[in-house]
Amino acid sequence: MFWRRLHAGRVLRALTARPDLELDTAALAEAADLSPARLYPVLVRLRRLNQVATRWDAVDVSAPGRACRQLHRATVYGRWVSAAHRPRFVVSWPGDGKRAE
C-alpha cells in the first residue's frame, strides 16, 4: 500500500511540475524515475481516481515508423491532491550536521 502511494506521488509530482505540458509515457517514466512496468498500474489507478487524464496522440500517417503514443496530464483534481500532499515545511532535526560552537 505504501509503495502504491509513493509511486502515485512521484507520477503526480512529475505531471504537476509543468501543468501546461502533456507527457508521453516514456517521458513520464523518466521524470517519475519509474520503469514502465511500475508506471502503467499507477496510471490506471490514477485514471480511475480522476487524477490523470490520458489521450492518444494524433498520428500522422504520412510519417513512416511513427507509432501511436499516449499523452498524460494531471487533472485539476490531481493537481489539488498533489498540492495537498506536498510537504509544507522542512524540519531540522538535532544532529543534522551542524555543530554548536
C-alpha positions, 0 to 999 in steps of 0.5 A: 500500500505504501509503495502504491502511494509513493509511486502515485506521488512521484507520477503526480509530482512529475505531471504537476511540475509543468501543468501546461505540458502533456507527457508521453509515457516514456517521458513520464517514466523518466521524470517519475524515475519509474520503469514502465512496468511500475508506471502503467498500474499507477496510471490506471489507478490514477485514471480511475481516481480522476487524477490523470487524464490520458489521450492518444496522440494524433498520428500522422500517417504520412510519417513512416515508423511513427507509432501511436503514443499516449499523452498524460496530464494531471487533472485539476483534481490531481493537481489539488491532491498533489498540492495537498500532499506536498510537504509544507515545511522542512524540519531540522532535526538535532544532529543534522550536521551542524555543530554548536560552537 
